[in-house]
Amino acid sequence: MVGNPPWRGQSGPKRTVDANWHSADDTGVVEPAETALDELLDIADLASEAGVSSRTLRYYGEIGLIRPDGRGAGGRRLYGAVTRERLAFIQRLKGLGLTLDEIGELNRSFAEGATPQLLSQLESLLLQHMETVHERIEELRGLHSHLGRYLDRIRTKRQAQDDRA
């Protein structure tokens, strides 16, 4: 039976197949055609490996950033190397200051096969974030200077109190 991709929350033992997926038996266990089942991590193992919570991975799945590469017994989400690489890429982009919405936009461009568009969008986003970081650095320099002047006043007052004592 052909239906929705396996990451769309199937109920019951339906077998779901698309052009890149196959099911080895009638148990409903679906695995990607190019990834052996023994190479897949369940959501808890992936969360541990990536240093995030299982809930974070489920949320990333809900908003379309990642998807399971298959389902194990009992419907457990299973993730292969491609998804692990995508998760690492998401974490790098988050580290650069991109929001999940921005990452999702890049993800959609990539999924559509628009690599030049993806690179252009990424360049634009990174330039915007660099400007934001530059502005924040200037704000922090001002704060640093202000704190230094405040600290000098405190030390001057303490010295004056110590001299009177």
C-alpha positions as CSV (number, residue, x, y, z in Angstrom):
1,M,0.0,0.0,0.0
2,V,1.3,3.4,-0.9
3,G,0.7,6.3,1.5
4,N,2.3,9.1,3.5
5,P,6.0,9.0,4.3
6,P,6.7,7.1,7.5
7,W,7.6,10.2,9.5
8,R,4.0,11.5,9.2
9,G,2.7,9.6,12.3
10,Q,1.1,6.5,10.9
11,S,-1.1,4.4,13.3
12,G,-1.5,0.7,13.1
13,P,0.6,-1.8,11.1
14,K,0.1,-0.1,7.8
15,R,3.1,-0.4,5.4
16,T,4.1,3.0,4.0
17,V,6.3,3.3,1.0
18,D,7.6,6.0,-1.2
19,A,10.3,6.1,-3.9
20,N,13.1,6.2,-1.3
21,W,11.7,3.8,1.3
22,H,11.0,0.1,1.6
23,S,9.7,-2.2,4.2
24,A,11.4,-5.6,4.7
25,D,8.4,-7.3,6.3
26,D,4.8,-7.0,7.3
27,T,5.6,-5.6,10.8
28,G,5.3,-2.0,9.7
29,V,9.0,-1.5,10.3
30,V,10.1,0.9,7.6
31,E,13.7,1.7,6.8
32,P,15.4,3.8,4.2
33,A,16.4,2.0,1.1
34,E,20.0,3.1,1.3
35,T,20.6,2.7,5.0
36,A,21.0,-0.6,6.8
37,L,18.9,-0.9,10.0
38,D,22.0,-1.6,12.1
39,E,23.4,1.8,11.1
40,L,20.4,3.6,12.6
41,L,20.2,5.2,16.1
42,D,17.0,5.5,18.0
43,I,16.0,8.9,19.2
44,A,17.5,8.5,22.7
45,D,20.9,7.4,21.3
46,L,20.9,10.3,18.8
47,A,19.9,12.7,21.5
48,S,22.8,11.5,23.7
49,E,25.3,11.6,20.8
50,A,24.2,15.1,19.8
51,G,24.0,16.5,23.3
52,V,20.3,17.5,23.0
53,S,17.1,16.1,24.4
54,S,14.8,13.7,22.7
55,R,12.1,16.4,22.9
56,T,14.4,18.7,20.9
57,L,14.7,16.1,18.2
58,R,10.9,15.5,18.1
59,Y,10.4,19.3,17.9
60,Y,13.0,19.5,15.0
61,G,10.9,16.8,13.3
62,E,7.7,18.6,13.9
63,I,9.0,21.8,12.3
64,G,10.6,19.9,9.4
65,L,14.3,20.3,10.2
66,I,15.0,16.6,10.5
67,R,13.0,13.4,9.9
68,P,13.5,9.9,11.0
69,D,15.2,7.7,8.4
70,G,12.9,4.9,9.5
71,R,10.8,3.4,12.3
72,G,11.7,0.5,14.5
73,A,9.6,-1.9,16.4
74,G,6.8,0.0,18.3
75,G,7.2,3.0,16.0
76,R,10.5,4.2,17.5
77,R,12.1,6.9,15.4
78,L,15.4,5.7,13.9
79,Y,18.1,8.1,12.5
80,G,20.9,7.4,10.0
81,A,24.1,9.1,9.1
82,V,22.5,11.7,6.8
83,T,20.2,12.9,9.6
84,R,23.0,13.0,12.1
85,E,25.0,15.2,9.6
86,R,22.0,17.4,9.1
87,L,21.6,17.7,12.9
88,A,25.3,18.7,13.2
89,F,24.7,21.3,10.5
90,I,21.7,22.7,12.3
91,Q,23.8,22.9,15.5
92,R,26.6,24.8,13.7
93,L,24.0,27.2,12.2
94,K,22.5,27.8,15.6
95,G,26.0,28.4,16.9
96,L,26.4,31.1,14.3
97,G,23.3,32.8,15.6
98,L,20.7,31.7,13.1
99,T,17.2,31.1,14.3
100,L,15.3,27.8,13.8
101,D,13.0,29.7,11.3
102,E,16.0,30.8,9.3
103,I,17.5,27.3,9.4
104,G,14.1,26.0,8.3
105,E,14.1,28.4,5.4
106,L,17.6,27.1,4.3
107,N,16.4,23.6,4.8
108,R,13.5,24.1,2.4
109,S,15.8,25.6,-0.2
110,F,18.1,22.6,0.2
111,A,15.2,20.2,-0.1
112,E,14.1,21.9,-3.3
113,G,17.6,21.3,-4.7
114,A,18.3,25.0,-4.9
115,T,21.9,24.9,-3.8
116,P,22.9,28.3,-5.4
117,Q,19.8,29.8,-3.7
118,L,20.8,28.1,-0.4
119,L,24.3,29.5,-0.6
120,S,23.0,33.0,-1.4
121,Q,20.5,32.8,1.5
122,L,23.1,31.5,3.9
123,E,25.5,34.3,2.8
124,S,22.8,36.9,3.3
125,L,21.9,35.5,6.7
126,L,25.5,35.3,7.9
127,L,26.2,38.9,6.7
128,Q,23.1,40.1,8.7
129,H,24.3,38.2,11.8
130,M,27.8,39.5,11.4
131,E,26.4,43.1,11.5
132,T,24.3,42.2,14.5
133,V,27.4,40.7,16.3
134,H,29.4,43.8,15.4
135,E,26.7,46.1,16.9
136,R,26.6,43.9,20.0
137,I,30.4,44.1,20.3
138,E,30.2,47.9,20.2
139,E,27.4,47.8,22.8
140,L,29.6,45.6,25.0
141,R,32.6,47.8,24.6
142,G,30.5,50.8,25.8
143,L,29.3,48.7,28.7
144,H,32.8,47.7,29.5
145,S,33.9,51.3,29.5
146,H,31.0,52.3,31.7
147,L,31.6,49.5,34.2
148,G,35.3,50.5,34.3
149,R,34.4,54.2,35.2
150,Y,31.9,53.0,37.8
151,L,34.5,50.7,39.3
152,D,37.0,53.6,39.4
153,R,34.5,55.7,41.3
154,I,33.9,52.9,43.8
155,R,37.6,52.4,44.4
156,T,38.1,56.2,44.8
157,K,35.3,56.3,47.4
158,R,36.7,53.3,49.3
159,Q,40.1,54.8,49.3
160,A,38.7,58.0,50.7
161,Q,36.9,56.1,53.4
162,D,40.1,54.1,54.2
163,D,42.1,57.4,54.4
164,R,39.6,58.9,56.9
165,A,39.6,55.8,59.1
